[in-house]
C-alpha cells in the first residue's frame, strides 16, 4: 500500500456494507434463530455449522473455528491482505477509494508465490485482451469470434483475448520484470523444449480466462483458430499452485448472484455454451473443466443452491453424456433436472435457430426430472415392438421407478411405462412390487449399516465442544467484558488474570482497544485489531446463547472460580497422590497428604 489505511476510512467502509450481503455471494444462508446458517466455505461439511450474525456483523464456523468480520472473510475467501480486503469491500459498497490507499503497481511481484502468480495471470489477460482488440495480430481471432456471434460486450464481460503465434512474448514480459525461471515454471504459462528452455505455452489461440470464485484469473483455456488433425481444439492450463481443475467451475464468479436468485444452476458442457447462454439472457450457467462434477465442485454449488439442471448437447454423444452425469450425480442434498435441446442441436445452435426467447423458455419451463429423461433414454435404446426388448425396457424402467419415494410420482411413471408398452398399470405395479421385495431381501445388512452410519453422523455433528468449569468462567467473563464496560473496568482495577493465555491475550487487546478507540466495543470493528486466533475465539464466545443482562453474583462466582483455579488444581493433584499412597500402603504419606487436603479445602472455603 502507498499509505496505511486510517481507521476512519476502515470504519466508513465497514458501516457501508452488510456482511450478510457479502457472504451470501459465496454461501447459501438460511435464518436460524437470530443468526443465519450455511455450509462453511472454508472446509467441507454435511451439516451447516457456519453462522453469520447480522446484528454484530461477524461470522463464525462452529466446526473449523474460523471467525471474523467482513474484511476477514474477504481475506480468507480471496486470499487477500487486510488492506486489499478493505479496498475490495469499499469497491463492493461503491465507497470512493483515495488513490493513496490503492495498491502500488510497482510492488505487485514482491510477495508470496500465490500473489505473484495471480498478478502474472491478471497481467497476461490484459495483454491478450489488448492483442485481440487493438492489434492487427488479433484480427483473425476477432473475425472468428464475430462468426460465433461473440460481440464486443461478451468479449469484455468474459475477458476474452488472443495469444499470438509468438513463442517469446510472455517470456520477455516477465524477464523484464525479473520474474525467476522457477516462478515461470510454476505458473503454467510456459512449456520447455528439450534443452530446458522456456517458451510461451499458448500460441495462436483465442484465450478464455478461467477464474476462481472470487473472480481472480487463475488459468486459461485456449481455442485453436485453424483446426488441424494433430492439434487439440482446446488447450487448458496445467495444474498449478493456484489452479486445480477439480475445484473450479467456469463462470461461477459471474453466475453466483443469479444462481442464488433463481435457486438453480445450469451445468453446460463447455465454455462456448455458457457464453452463448449468457448472450441469450441465461446467466446462471457454469461448466466443469472437461470432467464430471467432483465432490469439491458439488460442495461449492451446494453453498449456493440445491438444484442442478444439466443442459448438454442434444445429439447422441450429448444424450450419452447427460445419462452418465445423472448416474454419477448421487449427492442426495441436490435435486437434479435435465434441459434437453431439441433437434439434436447444441445450445449455441438452438439459440441461433430458435432465438434467445425460446432458449430462455426452454431453461425455465422445460426441465425434465431425472427419471423422465432416463425413461426417454431407455426408449431410445430398445425396440419396443420386440417382445424381448420390451421386457428389458420394463426391467430397466422399474429399477429407476423403485428408487422414488413419492407415491404420486411412482403412480405417474408406472402409468407412463404401461402406456409405452400398451399393458395394464396393474401388471406393471405387480412387477414393481416383486422387484421391491427382492431388493429388500438382498440388502437388509446394507440398509442397517446405512442407518447406523446416518445415526452416527447425526450424533457426531450435534456433540458440542466441552469446557471445564474454569474455562467456562473465563468465556463468560470475556463475553460480559465485551458487552459491559463496567465489568471490564472492574477486572482491570483488580488486576484480574485469566488462566488460559488465549483469553488473557483477548482481554488485553480489549483493554487496549477500549482505551485507544471507544469504550463501547463494536465486535466487527474490534476484530480489525485482533490476530486470527483471537478473532475466532471472540466469534465463538459471541455466538453463545446468553441473557441480555448479567447477574452480580454470577460475575463474582466466575471470578472466584478462575482465582481459585490453582487451589483446585492442587486439590485434584493431592487426591490423586492419596489414591497412589493408599495403593502402596504408605500410611505416613497418606497422613501428610490428608493434612494438605484439609488446608487447601479451608483456603477454598474462605475464598
C-alpha positions, 0 to 999 in steps of 0.5 A: 500500500502507498499509505496505511489505511486510517481507521476512519476510512476502515470504519466508513467502509465497514458501516457501508456494507452488510456482511450478510450481503457479502457472504451470501455471494459465496454461501447459501444462508438460511435464518436460524434463530437470530443468526443465519446458517450455511455450509462453511466455505472454508472446509467441507461439511454435511451439516451447516455449522457456519453462522453469520450474525447480522446484528454484530456483523461477524461470522463464525464456523462452529466446526473449523473455528474460523471467525471474523468480520467482513474484511476477514472473510474477504481475506480468507475467501480471496486470499487477500491482505487486510488492506486489499480486503478493505479496498475490495469491500469499499469497491463492493459498497461503491465507497470512493477509494483515495488513490493513496490507499490503492495498491502500488503497481510497482510492488505487485511481484514482491510477495508470496508465490500465490500473489505473484502468480495471480498478478502474472495471470491478471497481467497476461489477460490484459495483454491478450485482451489488448492483442485481440482488440487493438492489434492487427495480430488479433484480427483473425481471432476477432473475425472468428469470434464475430462468426460465433456471434461473440460481440464486443460486450461478451468479449469484455464481460468474459475477458476474452483475448488472443495469444499470438503465434509468438513463442517469446512474448510472455517470456520477455514480459516477465524477464523484464520484470525479473520474474525467476525461471522457477516462478515461470515454471510454476505458473503454467504459462510456459512449456520447455523444449528439450534443452530446458528452455522456456517458451510461451505455452499458448500460441495462436489461440483465442484465450478464455480466462478461467477464474476462481470464485472470487473472480481472480484469473487463475488459468486459461483455456485456449481455442485453436483458430485453424483446426488441424488433425494433430492439434487439440481444439482446446488447450487448458492450463496445467495444474498449478499452485493456484489452479486445480481443475477439480475445484473450479467451475467456469463462470461461477464468479459471474453466475453466483448472484443469479444462481442464488436468485433463481435457486438453480444452476445450469451445468453446460458442457463447455465454455462456448455454451455458457457464453452463448447462454449468457448472450441469450439472457441465461446467466446462471450457467457454469461448466466443469473443466472437461470432467464430471462434477467432483465432490469439491465442485458439488460442495461449492454449488451446494453453498449456493443452491440445491438444484442442478439442471444439466443442459448438454448437447442434444445429439447422441454423444450429448444424450450419452453424456447427460445419462452418465452425469445423472448416474454419477450425480448421487449427492442426495442434498441436490435435486437434479433436472435435465434441459434437453435441446431439441433437434439434436442441436447444441445450445449455441445452435438452438439459440441461433435457430430458435432465438434467445426467447425460446432458449430462455423458455426452454431453461425455465419451463422445460426441465425434465426430472431425472427419471423422465429423461432416463425413461426417454433414454431407455426408449431410445435404446430398445425396440419396443415392438420386440417382445424381448426388448420390451421386457428389458425396457420394463426391467430397466424402467422399474429399477429407476421407478423403485428408487422414488419415494413419492407415491404420486410420482411412482403412480405417474411413471408406472402409468407412463411405462404401461402406456409405452408398452400398451399393458395394464398399470396393474401388471406393471405395479405387480412387477414393481412390487416383486422387484421391491421385495427382492431388493429388500431381501438382498440388502437388509445388512446394507440398509442397517449399516446405512442407518447406523452410519446416518445415526452416527453422523447425526450424533457426531455433528450435534456433540458440542465442544466441552469446557471445564468449569474454569474455562467456562468462567473465563468465556463468560467473563470475556463475553460480559467484558465485551458487552459491559464496560463496567465489568471490564473496568472492574477486572482491570482495577483488580488486576484480574488474570485469566488462566488460559493465555488465549483469553488473557491475550483477548482481554488485553487487546480489549483493554487496549482497544477500549482505551485507544478507540471507544469504550463501547466495543463494536465486535466487527470493528474490534476484530480489525485489531485482533490476530486470527486466533483471537478473532475466532475465539471472540466469534465463538464466545459471541455466538453463545446463547446468553441473557441480555443482562448479567447477574452480580453474583454470577460475575463474582462466582466466575471470578472466584472460580478462575482465582481459585483455579490453582487451589483446585488444581492442587486439590485434584493433584493431592487426591490423586497422590492419596489414591497412589499412597493408599495403593502402596500402603504408605500410611505416613504419606497418606497422613501428610497428604490428608493434612494438605487436603484439609488446608487447601479445602479451608483456603477454598472455603474462605475464598 
